[in-house]
């Protein structure tokens, strides 16, 4: 965070909205200490999305995480635990109905995020992405 505060023009984060807010506060503090302008930084968040229009589509996306994503992670239980019960220190996974996804994204925005890098875990299926585009993005326009 010290290096970002002094030399960077942006910063990307992976993790929970709560942890993001904590890191942003730390980054602001470092900017103050180094005499850097915090407002020059573009803050982005990398999120992995599992959503759908109904409970079956959401369950399908979560099953995809269990079957294909979790086994290739260095800590596969993190993904499985998170989709079962999102934790404060989640690894940037958002799973649920579009309204739930919107509420979580709003927490990141309120903490200072202005860019999002999204990965839809049901890819190459486009259902999750289409649902996000139809039901989540309009809430932020």
C-alpha positions as CSV (number, residue, x, y, z in Angstrom):
1,X,0.0,0.0,0.0
2,X,2.9,2.3,0.7
3,X,4.2,1.8,-2.9
4,X,0.8,2.3,-4.4
5,X,0.2,5.5,-2.4
6,X,3.5,7.0,-3.7
7,X,3.9,5.7,-7.2
8,X,0.8,4.2,-8.7
9,X,-2.1,5.8,-10.6
10,X,-4.5,2.9,-9.9
11,X,-5.0,-0.2,-7.7
12,X,-6.9,-3.4,-8.2
13,X,-8.3,-5.4,-5.4
14,X,-9.6,-9.0,-5.0
15,X,-11.6,-9.7,-1.8
16,X,-14.6,-8.8,0.3
17,X,-16.3,-5.4,0.2
18,X,-15.5,-5.0,3.9
19,X,-11.8,-5.7,3.4
20,X,-11.7,-3.4,0.4
21,X,-13.0,-0.5,2.6
22,X,-10.4,-1.3,5.2
23,X,-7.6,-1.2,2.5
24,X,-8.9,2.0,1.0
25,X,-8.7,3.6,4.4
26,X,-5.2,2.4,4.8
27,X,-4.3,3.6,1.3
28,X,-5.8,7.1,2.2
29,X,-3.6,7.2,5.3
30,X,-0.5,6.3,3.4
31,X,-1.3,9.0,0.8
32,X,-1.6,11.5,3.5
33,X,1.8,10.4,5.0
34,X,3.6,10.5,1.7
35,X,1.9,13.8,0.6
36,X,0.3,12.0,-2.4
37,X,-3.1,12.9,-3.9
38,X,-5.4,10.0,-3.1
39,X,-7.9,11.2,-5.7
40,X,-5.5,10.5,-8.5
41,X,-5.9,6.8,-7.9
42,X,-8.3,4.7,-9.9
43,X,-9.6,1.9,-7.7
44,X,-10.8,-1.3,-9.3
45,X,-12.2,-4.5,-7.9
46,X,-12.0,-8.0,-9.5
47,X,-15.1,-10.0,-8.8
48,X,-16.3,-13.5,-9.7
49,X,-20.0,-13.5,-10.3
50,X,-22.5,-16.4,-9.9
51,X,-26.0,-15.2,-10.6
52,X,-29.2,-16.1,-12.4
53,X,-32.8,-15.1,-12.8
54,X,-34.0,-17.9,-10.6
55,X,-32.8,-20.3,-7.9
56,X,-32.1,-23.1,-10.4
57,X,-29.8,-20.9,-12.5
58,X,-28.0,-19.7,-9.4
59,X,-27.6,-23.3,-8.1
60,X,-26.2,-24.3,-11.5
61,X,-23.6,-21.5,-11.3
62,X,-22.6,-22.5,-7.8
63,X,-22.3,-26.1,-8.9
64,X,-20.0,-25.0,-11.7
65,X,-17.8,-23.3,-9.1
66,X,-17.7,-26.5,-7.1
67,X,-17.0,-28.7,-10.1
68,X,-14.6,-26.6,-12.2
69,X,-13.3,-23.6,-10.3
70,X,-12.6,-24.9,-6.8
71,X,-10.4,-27.8,-8.0
72,X,-7.9,-25.5,-9.8
73,X,-7.5,-22.9,-7.0
74,X,-4.6,-23.0,-4.6
75,X,-7.2,-23.0,-1.8
76,X,-10.2,-24.7,-3.3
77,X,-12.2,-24.9,-0.1
78,X,-12.3,-21.1,-0.1
79,X,-14.6,-21.0,-3.2
80,X,-16.8,-23.8,-1.9
81,X,-17.1,-22.3,1.6
82,X,-17.8,-18.9,0.1
83,X,-20.6,-20.0,-2.2
84,X,-22.2,-21.9,0.7
85,X,-22.0,-19.0,3.1
86,X,-20.2,-15.8,2.0
87,X,-17.7,-14.6,4.6
88,X,-16.3,-11.3,5.6
89,X,-13.0,-12.3,4.0
90,X,-14.4,-13.8,0.8
91,X,-12.1,-14.1,-2.2
92,X,-14.1,-11.8,-4.5
93,X,-16.9,-14.2,-5.2
94,X,-20.5,-12.8,-5.4
95,X,-23.1,-15.5,-5.6
96,X,-26.9,-14.9,-5.5
97,X,-29.8,-13.1,-7.0
98,X,-29.2,-9.9,-9.0
99,X,-30.5,-7.7,-6.1
100,X,-27.9,-9.3,-3.7
101,X,-25.1,-8.8,-6.3
102,X,-26.2,-5.1,-6.7
103,X,-26.1,-4.5,-2.9
104,X,-22.6,-6.0,-2.6
105,X,-21.3,-4.0,-5.6
106,X,-22.8,-0.9,-4.0
107,X,-20.7,-1.5,-0.9
108,X,-17.6,-1.5,-3.1
109,X,-18.7,1.7,-4.9
110,X,-19.4,3.4,-1.6
111,X,-15.9,2.5,-0.4
112,X,-14.4,4.1,-3.5
113,X,-14.3,1.6,-6.4
114,X,-14.9,3.1,-9.8
115,X,-14.0,0.2,-12.0
116,X,-14.9,-3.5,-11.9
117,X,-13.3,-6.5,-13.6
118,X,-15.9,-9.2,-13.7
119,X,-15.6,-12.9,-14.3
120,X,-18.7,-14.9,-14.7
121,X,-18.1,-18.3,-13.4
122,X,-20.6,-20.0,-15.6
123,X,-18.6,-19.0,-18.7
124,X,-18.7,-20.0,-21.5
125,X,-22.5,-20.1,-20.8
126,X,-23.8,-16.5,-21.0
127,X,-26.8,-16.8,-18.8
128,X,-25.1,-15.2,-15.8
129,X,-23.7,-12.4,-17.8
130,X,-27.0,-11.7,-19.5
131,X,-28.8,-11.7,-16.2
132,X,-26.2,-9.3,-14.8
133,X,-26.5,-7.0,-17.8
134,X,-30.3,-7.0,-17.7
135,X,-30.9,-6.8,-13.9
136,X,-27.8,-5.4,-12.2
137,X,-26.2,-2.9,-14.5
138,X,-29.3,-0.7,-14.9
139,X,-29.3,-0.1,-11.1
140,X,-25.9,1.8,-11.5
141,X,-26.7,3.8,-14.6
